[in-house]
Amino acid sequence: MMNDNNERKPLRTIKGLVISNKMQKTVTVLVERQIKHALYGKYIKRSTKLHAHDADDLCNEGDVVLMTEVAPISKTKNWRVVEIVARSD
């Protein structure tokens, strides 16, 4: 059911490292997160590879990018590059 004042949820944005830009208008981004081990309480790094839409093909390998979630663009692509936070050297 819709809210009366048509409020939208804030867009989900995440930061990640571009590891591949070999596809046309698409980059592969590695997103790392930390989870706490259920029994021992130690923080463990986990990573996910996501495909993101890069309409202008501006991203290069090693860039840190900010992505936002969008409606599915293809079978594996439902993120869009919003900005390049840091360029690779």
SEMAR-797549 format. One line per 3 residues: number of its first residue (from 1); their letters; for each residue x, y, z of N, C-alpha, C, O, CB. Coordinates in pm, 1 decimal, m for minus. Glycine has a CB too. Example, Ala and Ser with C-alpha at 12.3 -4.5 7.8 and 13.67 -1.06 7.14 Angstrom:
# residues 2
1> as> 1319.0/m569.0/780.0/1230.0/m450.0/780.0/1320.0/m330.0/780.0/1423.6/m331.9/846.5/1130.8/m447.3/904.6 | 1285.0/m225.0/708.0/1367.0/m106.0/714.0/1290.0/3.0/787.0/1340.9/113.8/803.9/1408.4/m59.8/572.5
***
This chain:
# residues 89
1> mmn> 84.1/m117.5/0.0/0.0/0.0/0.0/89.1/124.4/0.0/186.3/130.2/75.3/m95.9/m0.5/121.9 | 57.9/221.7/m81.6/138.1/343.6/m94.5/112.9/437.5/22.5/2.8/442.9/77.4/107.2/414.8/m227.0 | 215.9/510.6/59.2/200.2/613.5/160.7/117.9/727.4/103.2/115.5/747.7/m18.2/337.6/664.3/210.5
4> dnn> 50.5/801.7/190.2/m34.8/910.7/143.6/44.9/1024.2/81.5/m2.1/1089.0/m12.0/m117.8/963.7/257.8 | 166.4/1049.2/133.0/243.5/1162.7/82.8/347.2/1120.4/m21.5/439.1/1196.8/m51.1/312.6/1233.4/198.3 | 333.6/1000.3/m77.3/420.2/949.9/m184.6/568.3/956.7/m150.7/649.1/993.3/m236.1/395.1/1027.3/m310.9
7> erk> 605.5/922.3/m28.8/746.2/919.8/9.4/812.5/797.8/m53.1/754.6/689.4/m58.1/762.2/918.2/164.0 | 935.9/817.8/m100.9/1011.7/707.6/m157.1/1120.2/667.9/m59.0/1166.9/749.2/20.7/1072.2/745.4/m294.2 | 1159.7/541.3/m66.1/1272.6/497.2/14.9/1399.2/562.2/m39.3/1409.5/584.8/m159.9/1285.1/341.6/15.0
10> plr> 1494.9/592.5/46.6/1621.2/646.2/m5.8/1691.4/539.1/m89.4/1687.7/420.6/m56.2/1713.8/694.5/110.2 | 1755.6/582.6/m198.2/1823.9/488.3/m285.7/1940.7/423.6/m213.4/2014.0/489.8/m139.9/1872.2/558.1/m412.9 | 1957.4/294.9/m234.7/2067.2/221.0/m172.8/2194.1/245.5/m253.9/2197.8/216.8/m373.6/2035.0/68.2/m164.1
13> tik> 2297.2/298.1/m189.9/2423.1/323.2/m258.9/2535.3/248.8/m188.3/2536.4/237.7/m65.7/2453.6/474.7/m265.1 | 2630.2/197.6/m267.2/2745.5/128.5/m211.5/2870.9/170.3/m286.7/2864.8/217.8/m400.0/2726.5/m24.5/m217.8 | 2984.9/151.4/m220.8/3113.9/187.5/m278.1/3191.7/59.4/m306.2/3187.2/m35.4/m227.8/3193.8/282.1/m182.7
16> glv> 3263.2/57.4/m419.2/3339.7/m61.3/m453.8/3455.0/m30.3/m547.0/3470.3/82.6/m593.6/3250.2/m163.7/m516.6 | 3536.0/m131.4/m573.7/3655.8/m119.5/m656.3/3631.3/m184.8/m792.2/3589.5/m300.4/m799.3/3778.0/m184.1/m585.8 | 3657.5/m110.4/m900.6/3639.4/m164.0/m1035.8/3751.0/m264.2/m1063.4/3869.0/m229.7/m1056.9/3639.0/m49.3/m1143.0
19> isn> 3713.4/m388.8/m1094.5/3814.2/m491.3/m1122.4/3816.5/m531.1/m1269.4/3910.0/m597.8/m1313.5/3788.9/m613.9/m1036.8 | 3714.5/m491.0/m1346.3/3713.5/m520.9/m1489.3/3625.4/m420.8/m1562.3/3516.8/m386.3/m1515.8/3664.4/m665.1/m1515.2 | 3674.1/m374.1/m1678.2/3592.2/m287.3/m1763.3/3596.0/m335.6/m1908.0/3591.6/m255.4/m2001.4/3640.9/m140.8/m1754.5
22> kmq> 3604.0/m465.5/m1925.3/3618.0/m522.7/m2058.7/3486.2/m528.3/m2136.4/3487.6/m542.4/m2258.6/3675.7/m661.0/m2048.1 | 3373.6/m517.4/m2067.8/3244.0/m521.7/m2135.5/3203.0/m381.5/m2179.2/3249.7/m281.9/m2124.1/3136.1/m583.2/m2043.4 | 3115.5/m375.2/m2278.5/3067.9/m245.9/m2325.8/2966.3/m190.0/m2227.0/2868.2/m256.5/m2193.7/3005.9/m258.1/m2467.1
25> ktv> 2989.9/m68.2/m2180.5/2900.7/5.0/m2089.7/2874.2/m69.3/m1958.8/2773.1/m44.6/m1893.0/2769.1/32.7/m2158.7 | 2964.2/m159.8/m1920.8/2947.9/m237.1/m1797.6/3082.3/m251.8/m1728.5/3184.6/m273.9/m1793.3/2886.6/m376.0/m1827.0 | 3081.4/m239.5/m1596.2/3202.0/m264.0/m1517.6/3170.3/m369.5/m1412.6/3056.8/m380.7/m1366.3/3254.3/m132.6/m1451.1
28> tvl> 3272.0/m446.6/m1375.5/3259.7/m541.8/m1265.7/3321.6/m476.7/m1143.7/3436.5/m432.7/m1147.5/3328.5/m679.6/m1299.0 | 3245.5/m470.6/m1035.4/3288.0/m400.0/m914.7/3295.0/m498.1/m798.4/3202.1/m575.6/m775.5/3191.5/m283.1/m881.8 | 3406.7/m494.0/m724.8/3424.8/m577.1/m606.6/3382.1/m496.3/m484.7/3438.0/m390.1/m457.1/3572.9/m625.6/m593.4
31> ver> 3283.2/m546.6/m412.2/3231.5/m479.1/m293.3/3268.1/m563.6/m172.3/3231.6/m680.9/m164.7/3076.1/m456.8/m302.2 | 3340.5/m504.1/m77.2/3379.0/m576.3/43.9/3294.7/m529.1/161.6/3258.7/m411.8/171.3/3529.3/m557.0/73.9 | 3264.3/m622.5/250.1/3190.4/m589.5/371.7/3249.5/m671.8/484.9/3318.5/m770.9/460.9/3036.4/m617.0/355.5
34> qik> 3222.7/m631.2/607.1/3270.3/m706.5/722.6/3150.4/m762.7/796.8/3052.5/m692.7/822.6/3356.8/m617.6/816.3 | 3160.2/m891.4/830.9/3055.9/m953.9/911.1/3119.1/m1006.4/1038.9/3238.8/m1034.6/1043.6/2984.3/m1068.2/832.5 | 3038.4/m1019.0/1140.5/3086.9/m1070.0/1267.9/3057.7/m1219.7/1275.3/2944.9/m1262.5/1250.5/3021.1/m994.2/1387.2
37> hal> 3159.1/m1299.2/1309.2/3141.7/m1443.3/1322.0/3043.9/m1470.8/1436.0/3056.3/m1413.7/1544.3/3278.2/m1514.5/1347.0 | 2947.0/m1558.2/1411.3/2840.1/m1582.6/1507.6/2891.4/m1637.2/1640.4/2842.5/m1597.5/1746.2/2739.9/m1678.4/1449.2 | 2988.9/m1727.5/1636.7/3036.0/m1791.5/1758.9/3153.1/m1717.4/1822.2/3153.3/m1692.7/1942.8/3075.7/m1933.8/1730.1
40> ygk> 3252.4/m1682.1/1741.5/3376.4/m1628.0/1796.7/3380.0/m1475.6/1804.5/3463.3/m1419.4/1875.6/3491.6/m1675.3/1714.8 | 3291.5/m1408.8/1733.1/3284.6/m1263.6/1743.0/3389.4/m1189.3/1661.8/3393.6/m1066.3/1664.6/3296.8/m1224.1/1884.2 | 3473.7/m1261.4/1589.9/3576.7/m1197.0/1508.5/3513.5/m1142.5/1380.2/3424.3/m1204.9/1322.9/3691.7/m1296.9/1475.2
43> yik> 3560.6/m1025.3/1335.7/3511.3/m967.7/1211.9/3584.7/m1029.0/1093.2/3707.5/m1036.9/1092.0/3527.7/m814.7/1212.9 | 3508.2/m1072.0/993.7/3561.0/m1140.2/876.2/3524.3/m1059.2/752.7/3413.3/m1006.8/743.0/3506.3/m1285.9/865.8 | 3618.6/m1048.8/657.1/3590.1/m979.8/531.4/3519.4/m1075.0/435.9/3561.4/m1189.3/418.3/3720.2/m925.0/467.3
46> rst> 3413.6/m1027.6/375.5/3342.5/m1099.8/270.7/3333.7/m1006.5/150.4/3324.9/m884.7/166.3/3199.2/m1146.9/318.6 | 3336.0/m1063.5/30.4/3329.6/m979.0/m88.5/3227.8/m1032.1/m187.8/3195.7/m1151.0/m189.2/3466.8/m969.1/m154.4 | 3177.5/m941.0/m271.3/3079.6/m973.0/m373.6/3119.3/m901.3/m502.0/3160.4/m785.3/m498.7/2936.0/m933.0/m328.8
49> klh> 3107.0/m970.0/m614.6/3129.7/m906.1/m744.2/2994.3/m868.0/m802.6/2904.9/m951.9/m813.3/3208.7/m1000.4/m841.7 | 2979.3/m741.6/m840.4/2855.2/m692.3/m899.4/2884.3/m631.1/m1035.2/2992.4/m576.7/m1057.5/2787.0/m589.2/m806.9 | 2787.8/m639.8/m1126.1/2798.9/m571.5/m1254.1/2721.2/m440.8/m1244.5/2608.6/m437.9/m1194.9/2745.8/m660.8/m1371.3
52> ahd> 2782.8/m332.1/m1292.7/2719.9/m200.6/m1286.0/2721.3/m135.5/m1423.2/2813.6/m156.3/m1501.9/2790.9/m111.0/m1183.1 | 2618.7/m56.8/m1451.1/2605.9/12.6/m1579.0/2691.7/138.5/m1577.1/2677.7/223.1/m1488.7/2457.6/47.8/m1608.6 | 2780.4/149.9/m1675.2/2867.4/266.9/m1691.4/2841.7/321.1/m1831.5/2911.9/285.5/m1926.1/3021.3/230.6/m1669.8
55> add> 2740.9/407.2/m1844.8/2691.4/450.3/m1975.6/2798.5/515.0/m2062.5/2799.2/494.3/m2183.8/2578.0/546.5/m1957.3 | 2888.6/592.6/m2003.7/2987.9/666.2/m2082.4/3122.4/595.5/m2090.4/3216.4/650.6/m2147.8/3007.4/803.3/m2024.0 | 3134.8/476.5/m2035.5/3261.1/401.4/m2033.2/3376.5/484.3/m1977.3/3484.6/487.9/m2036.1/3295.9/353.5/m2173.6
58> lcn> 3354.0/550.8/m1864.2/3455.7/636.5/m1803.3/3541.2/563.1/m1701.1/3651.3/608.2/m1669.9/3390.1/755.2/m1737.8 | 3493.4/451.8/m1648.7/3564.3/381.7/m1541.4/3679.1/297.4/m1596.5/3669.3/238.4/m1704.0/3467.4/292.9/m1462.8 | 3787.5/293.5/m1520.2/3901.9/208.9/m1551.4/3925.5/113.7/m1435.3/3873.3/134.6/m1325.8/4028.7/293.8/m1580.1
61> egd> 4004.1/9.1/m1459.2/4036.6/m84.6/m1352.2/4111.1/m12.1/m1241.4/4200.6/68.2/m1268.0/4120.5/m202.5/m1405.8 | 4074.1/m40.5/m1117.2/4138.9/21.6/m1002.6/4066.6/143.7/m949.6/4101.1/193.3/m842.3/4277.2/59.2/m1038.5 | 3966.2/194.3/m1022.4/3889.4/309.7/m975.2/3797.4/268.1/m860.7/3748.1/155.3/m857.1/3807.0/371.7/m1090.8
64> vvl> 3775.2/360.0/m767.7/3676.6/339.3/m662.1/3551.6/415.1/m704.2/3557.7/535.1/m731.3/3729.8/387.7/m520.8 | 3437.5/345.4/m710.0/3314.6/406.2/m760.2/3201.8/395.7/m658.2/3201.8/308.9/m571.0/3272.8/340.4/m891.3 | 3105.9/486.6/m672.0/2984.3/486.0/m592.3/2871.7/440.7/m684.5/2853.2/496.7/m792.5/2954.7/627.8/m528.8
67> mte> 2796.2/338.9/m641.7/2689.6/283.0/m725.1/2556.6/292.9/m652.9/2550.8/295.3/m529.9/2719.7/136.4/m762.2 | 2449.4/298.5/m731.5/2315.4/297.7/m675.3/2235.2/185.1/m739.8/2259.8/147.6/m854.5/2245.5/434.8/m695.9 | 2139.8/132.3/m665.4/2057.9/22.4/m714.2/1949.4/77.3/m806.6/1886.7/178.8/m776.1/1995.4/m56.5/m596.4
70> vap> 1927.6/10.1/m919.1/1825.0/50.9/m1015.4/1744.8/m71.8/m1057.1/1775.9/m184.2/m1017.6/1889.0/120.3/m1140.2 | 1641.2/m48.7/m1137.3/1564.2/m160.1/m1192.2/1656.1/m242.9/m1281.2/1750.1/m188.0/m1338.8/1439.5/m109.3/m1272.1 | 1632.4/m372.4/m1294.3/1722.3/m456.4/m1373.2/1742.0/m404.3/m1515.8/1646.2/m375.5/m1587.5/1668.9/m597.9/m1377.8
73> isk> 1869.7/m393.1/m1554.4/1906.0/m347.8/m1688.5/1928.2/m469.3/m1777.7/1898.4/m465.4/m1897.1/2033.0/m258.0/m1684.8 | 1980.2/m576.3/m1720.1/1998.7/m702.4/m1792.0/1987.8/m815.7/m1690.1/1947.0/m793.8/m1576.0/2137.5/m706.2/m1867.7 | 2024.2/m935.5/m1731.5/2011.7/m1051.6/m1642.7/2094.1/m1035.8/m1515.3/2048.9/m1074.0/m1407.4/2054.5/m1177.9/m1715.7
76> tkn> 2214.7/m979.7/m1526.8/2302.9/m970.2/m1409.7/2328.3/m827.6/m1364.2/2399.9/m806.8/m1266.2/2434.1/m1035.8/m1439.7 | 2272.0/m729.2/m1432.1/2306.3/m588.9/m1405.1/2187.6/m513.8/m1346.0/2087.9/m491.3/m1414.5/2353.4/m519.4/m1533.6 | 2198.1/m474.4/m1217.6/2095.7/m389.0/m1158.4/2157.4/m283.3/m1066.8/2097.5/m243.1/m967.1/1995.0/m473.6/m1080.4
79> wrv> 2278.1/m239.0/m1102.4/2344.8/m128.1/m1034.9/2391.3/m29.4/m1140.7/2418.1/m68.2/m1254.4/2464.8/m177.9/m947.8 | 2401.2/98.9/m1104.1/2446.3/202.9/m1196.3/2554.8/284.1/m1128.5/2542.0/318.5/m1011.0/2328.5/294.1/m1241.0 | 2662.1/315.6/m1201.1/2770.7/396.7/m1146.2/2721.7/540.8/m1136.1/2680.3/600.1/m1235.7/2900.1/386.8/m1234.9
82> vei> 2726.7/597.2/m1014.1/2683.5/734.8/m991.6/2801.0/829.6/m1006.7/2791.1/931.6/m1075.0/2619.9/750.1/m852.6 | 2913.6/795.7/m942.3/3032.0/880.6/m953.6/3158.1/799.0/m929.5/3155.9/692.3/m868.1/3024.6/997.8/m854.3 | 3268.3/853.6/m980.3/3398.7/792.9/m957.8/3460.5/866.2/m839.6/3493.5/984.4/m849.6/3490.9/800.4/m1086.5
85> var> 3476.1/796.1/m727.8/3525.8/857.0/m604.3/3675.9/880.9/m613.1/3723.9/988.5/m577.5/3493.2/768.0/m483.1 | 3750.6/780.7/m660.5/3896.3/792.5/m671.1/3943.2/722.2/m797.6/3900.5/610.7/m827.5/3966.9/732.7/m545.8 | 4030.7/788.2/m870.8/4088.1/730.6/m992.5/4207.7/643.7/m957.7/4276.0/667.3/m858.0/4129.4/841.3/m1091.6
88> sd> 4233.0/541.9/m1041.5/4352.7/460.4/m1022.2/4473.2/538.0/m1073.5/4460.3/624.3/m1160.2/4339.9/322.9/m1094.8 | 4590.0/506.6/m1019.5/4710.6/579.2/m1061.4/4772.4/522.1/m1185.4/4874.3/572.7/m1232.5/4812.1/579.1/m952.0
***
